[in-house]
Amino acid sequence: MSGAGQPRLPALWADWPSPPGVQAFTTLRHGAGGSQAPFDEFNMGNRYAADGDDAQQVQRNRDELIARAHLPSAPHWLRQVHGTGVLRFTAPPQAQGVEVEPEADAAMTSVPGVVLAILTADCLPVVFAARDGSEVAAAHAGWRGLADGMLEATLAAMRAPAAQVIAWLGPAAGPAHYEIGSDVRDAFLAHDPAAAAAFHATRPGHWRADLYALARQRLQAAGMRAADLHGGTQCTIAEAQKYFSHRRDRRSGRMATVVWMTP
């Protein structure tokens, strides 16, 4: 779905053949909001207020997101823990604030007007949609969640069979800049030795990891078609003017990846 009709929102709109009425995007760090450095400017990460950003300013940023994107309701924000928990939402949230954010790393809905949101700053956000437009989901997958089966858990919780689901891989740490240690590589290879193709040696005990390739591999093994996997071309580490990056900056804001079905 193109974002051409909403030029005021600083966002990367999902480039995928979404079903009619399904919209998805990832916010950009500049062009809106009022957070100060190093969280400048459009920081969505309220749970990271302890790292230095002002919680009230983050809430203002989130309110601005709702207005600029013309969202049908406030998003369901999650307290992400790098796990594999998936929640299903059937109505908009009744309250807002970090203290009411439920713990999970993925969310889904089959109700038009219910908005889902995932926070990232190098981890991989993945948006799913049933091909018939009956259901959407959003998942947060850092390397640990990806290795532990976060994406497979999200697919399994959807009502649509995997072969009838399409996905968009949003901005994440790219393969040219994301270096990891042997523990990360070992975690993937223990699940599937073929994952070795997604790692390239850099120095003793270290590799560059391709999160996008790993995600595609896992999703195809779970029953999705390669032709139904889109995105995976951005790098949060390399593109400092567009994206927050924890790996690059250590203290960082968070982008929001948002998906909903138009009422």
C-alpha positions as CSV (number, residue, x, y, z in Angstrom):
1,M,0.0,0.0,0.0
2,S,1.5,3.3,-1.0
3,G,1.8,6.2,1.4
4,A,1.4,8.8,-1.3
5,G,-1.9,10.0,0.1
6,Q,-0.4,10.8,3.5
7,P,2.8,12.8,2.7
8,R,2.9,14.5,6.2
9,L,4.0,11.2,7.9
10,P,7.7,10.5,8.0
11,A,7.7,6.8,7.3
12,L,8.8,4.0,5.1
13,W,5.6,2.5,3.7
14,A,5.6,-1.3,3.2
15,D,6.4,-2.2,-0.4
16,W,4.3,-5.3,-0.8
17,P,1.1,-6.4,-2.6
18,S,-1.0,-6.0,0.5
19,P,-4.7,-6.9,0.4
20,P,-7.1,-4.0,0.0
21,G,-7.5,-2.0,3.1
22,V,-4.3,-3.3,4.8
23,Q,-1.8,-0.6,5.6
24,A,1.7,-0.8,7.1
25,F,4.7,1.4,7.6
26,T,7.8,2.0,9.8
27,T,8.3,5.5,11.2
28,L,11.5,7.5,10.4
29,R,13.5,9.2,13.1
30,H,13.3,12.8,11.6
31,G,10.5,14.9,10.2
32,A,8.2,14.9,13.2
33,G,8.2,14.6,17.0
34,G,10.1,16.6,19.6
35,S,12.5,14.3,21.4
36,Q,16.0,15.7,22.0
37,A,19.3,14.0,21.2
38,P,20.2,11.2,21.3
39,F,16.5,10.3,20.9
40,D,15.9,13.0,18.2
41,E,13.2,13.3,17.1
42,F,10.3,11.0,16.4
43,N,11.1,8.5,19.2
44,M,8.3,6.0,19.8
45,G,10.1,4.0,22.6
46,N,8.2,4.8,25.8
47,R,9.5,1.8,27.7
48,Y,13.0,3.1,27.1
49,A,12.3,6.4,29.0
50,A,14.7,5.2,31.7
51,D,17.5,5.5,29.1
52,G,17.0,9.3,29.1
53,D,14.1,10.3,27.0
54,D,11.1,12.1,28.6
55,A,8.1,9.8,28.9
56,Q,5.7,12.7,28.4
57,Q,7.5,13.7,25.2
58,V,7.3,10.1,23.9
59,Q,3.6,10.1,24.5
60,R,3.3,13.4,22.6
61,N,5.3,11.7,19.8
62,R,2.8,8.8,19.8
63,D,-0.1,11.1,19.8
64,E,1.4,12.9,16.8
65,L,1.9,9.5,15.1
66,I,-1.9,8.8,15.4
67,A,-2.8,12.2,14.0
68,R,-0.3,12.2,11.1
69,A,-1.1,8.7,10.0
70,H,-4.8,9.2,10.5
71,L,-4.9,5.9,12.5
72,P,-8.4,4.6,13.3
73,S,-7.4,4.1,16.9
74,A,-4.5,4.2,19.2
75,P,-2.0,1.4,18.6
76,H,-1.6,-1.6,20.9
77,W,2.0,-1.1,22.2
78,L,3.8,-4.1,23.7
79,R,6.4,-4.6,26.4
80,Q,8.8,-6.5,24.2
81,V,11.1,-9.0,26.0
82,H,12.9,-10.8,23.1
83,G,10.6,-13.7,23.6
84,T,8.1,-15.6,21.5
85,G,4.8,-14.5,23.1
86,V,1.9,-13.6,20.7
87,L,-1.2,-11.7,21.7
88,R,-4.5,-11.4,19.8
89,F,-6.4,-8.1,20.1
90,T,-10.1,-7.7,19.3
91,A,-10.6,-4.1,20.2
92,P,-8.6,-0.9,20.5
93,P,-6.8,-0.3,23.8
94,Q,-8.8,1.1,26.7
95,A,-5.9,2.9,28.2
96,Q,-2.5,4.2,27.2
97,G,0.9,4.3,28.9
98,V,3.9,2.1,29.5
99,E,2.3,0.7,32.7
100,V,-0.5,-0.9,30.7
101,E,1.6,-2.4,27.9
102,P,1.2,-6.2,27.9
103,E,4.3,-8.4,27.6
104,A,4.7,-10.0,24.2
105,D,6.8,-9.7,21.1
106,A,4.0,-10.1,18.5
107,A,0.4,-9.2,18.1
108,M,-2.4,-9.9,15.6
109,T,-6.0,-9.0,14.9
110,S,-8.8,-9.8,12.6
111,V,-10.8,-6.7,13.5
112,P,-10.7,-3.7,11.2
113,G,-9.6,-0.5,13.0
114,V,-7.4,-2.3,15.6
115,V,-3.9,-1.0,15.2
116,L,-0.8,-3.0,16.0
117,A,2.7,-1.6,16.7
118,I,6.2,-3.0,17.2
119,L,9.2,-1.1,18.4
120,T,12.7,-1.6,16.9
121,A,16.1,-0.1,16.5
122,D,18.1,-2.8,14.7
123,C,15.9,-5.8,15.5
124,L,13.7,-7.1,12.7
125,P,10.1,-6.0,12.4
126,V,7.9,-8.3,10.3
127,V,4.4,-7.5,9.2
128,F,2.0,-10.3,8.1
129,A,-1.3,-10.3,6.3
130,A,-3.7,-13.0,5.2
131,R,-4.0,-12.9,1.5
132,D,-7.8,-12.4,1.7
133,G,-7.3,-9.4,4.0
134,S,-9.0,-11.1,7.0
135,E,-6.1,-10.8,9.4
136,V,-2.9,-8.9,10.1
137,A,0.0,-9.4,12.5
138,A,3.3,-7.7,13.5
139,A,6.3,-9.4,15.1
140,H,9.5,-8.2,16.8
141,A,12.5,-10.4,16.1
142,G,15.9,-9.7,17.3
143,W,18.5,-12.4,16.8
144,R,17.4,-14.2,20.0
145,G,13.7,-14.1,19.1
146,L,14.4,-15.1,15.5
147,A,16.5,-18.1,16.7
148,D,13.9,-19.1,19.2
149,G,11.1,-19.2,16.7
150,M,9.3,-15.8,17.1
151,L,8.3,-15.7,13.4
152,E,7.1,-19.3,13.4
153,A,5.1,-18.7,16.5
154,T,3.4,-15.7,14.9
155,L,2.5,-17.7,11.8
156,A,1.2,-20.6,13.8
157,A,-1.1,-18.2,15.8
158,M,-2.7,-16.8,12.7
159,R,-5.9,-18.3,11.4
160,A,-4.8,-18.3,7.8
161,P,-2.5,-21.1,6.7
162,A,1.1,-20.1,6.1
163,A,0.7,-20.6,2.3
164,Q,-2.0,-17.9,2.3
165,V,0.0,-15.3,4.2
166,I,2.2,-12.5,2.8
167,A,4.9,-10.7,4.8
168,W,7.0,-7.5,4.7
169,L,10.4,-7.4,6.4
170,G,10.9,-3.9,7.8
171,P,14.1,-2.0,8.5
172,A,16.7,-3.9,10.5
173,A,20.5,-4.2,11.0
174,G,21.8,-5.0,7.5
175,P,24.1,-7.8,6.5
176,A,27.0,-5.5,5.7
177,H,27.1,-4.0,9.2
178,Y,25.7,-6.4,11.7
179,E,28.5,-8.3,13.3
180,I,27.9,-11.0,15.9
181,G,29.8,-13.6,17.9
182,S,29.9,-17.4,17.7
183,D,27.1,-17.8,20.2
184,V,24.6,-16.2,17.9
185,R,25.8,-18.2,14.9
186,D,25.7,-21.4,16.9
187,A,22.1,-20.8,18.0
188,F,21.0,-20.7,14.4
189,L,23.0,-23.6,13.2
190,A,21.8,-25.8,16.0
191,H,18.3,-25.3,14.5
192,D,19.3,-25.7,10.9
193,P,22.8,-26.2,9.5
194,A,21.7,-24.4,6.3
195,A,21.6,-21.2,8.3
196,A,25.4,-21.1,7.8
197,A,24.8,-19.4,4.4
198,A,23.5,-16.3,6.2
199,F,26.8,-15.7,8.1
200,H,30.1,-14.4,6.7
201,A,33.4,-14.5,8.7
202,T,35.0,-11.2,9.6
203,R,37.6,-11.9,12.3
204,P,38.3,-14.8,14.7
205,G,35.0,-15.8,16.4
206,H,32.9,-13.2,14.6
207,W,30.6,-13.1,11.6
208,R,28.4,-10.7,9.8
209,A,24.8,-11.9,10.1
210,D,22.0,-11.5,7.5
211,L,18.8,-11.2,9.6
212,Y,16.8,-10.9,6.4
213,A,18.1,-14.1,5.0
214,L,17.6,-15.9,8.3
215,A,14.0,-14.7,8.5
216,R,13.2,-15.8,4.9
217,Q,14.7,-19.2,5.6
218,R,12.7,-19.7,8.7
219,L,9.4,-18.4,7.2
220,Q,9.8,-20.6,4.1
221,A,10.5,-23.6,6.3
222,A,7.2,-22.8,8.2
223,G,5.2,-23.0,4.9
224,M,5.4,-19.5,3.4
225,R,6.2,-19.1,-0.3
226,A,9.4,-17.2,-1.2
227,A,7.4,-15.0,-3.6
228,D,5.3,-13.8,-0.6
229,L,8.3,-12.4,1.4
230,H,8.9,-8.7,0.6
231,G,11.2,-6.0,1.9
232,G,14.5,-6.6,3.6
233,T,16.5,-4.0,1.8
234,Q,17.2,-1.4,4.5
235,C,20.0,-1.1,7.1
236,T,19.3,0.7,10.4
237,I,23.0,0.8,11.3
238,A,24.1,2.4,8.0
239,E,21.3,5.0,7.6
240,A,21.6,7.3,10.6
241,Q,19.4,10.0,9.1
242,K,16.5,7.7,8.6
243,Y,16.7,5.2,11.5
244,F,17.5,4.7,15.1
245,S,20.2,2.1,15.8
246,H,21.1,0.7,19.2
247,R,24.1,-1.0,17.8
248,R,25.4,2.2,16.3
249,D,24.5,4.7,19.0
250,R,24.0,2.6,22.2
251,R,21.5,5.1,23.6
252,S,18.8,5.4,21.0
253,G,15.2,6.0,20.3
254,R,12.9,3.4,18.7
255,M,11.0,3.3,15.4
256,A,7.4,2.0,15.3
257,T,6.3,-0.5,12.7
258,V,2.5,-0.2,12.4
259,V,-0.2,-2.3,10.6
260,W,-4.0,-2.2,10.6
261,M,-7.0,-3.0,8.4
262,T,-9.0,0.0,7.4
263,P,-12.5,-0.1,9.0
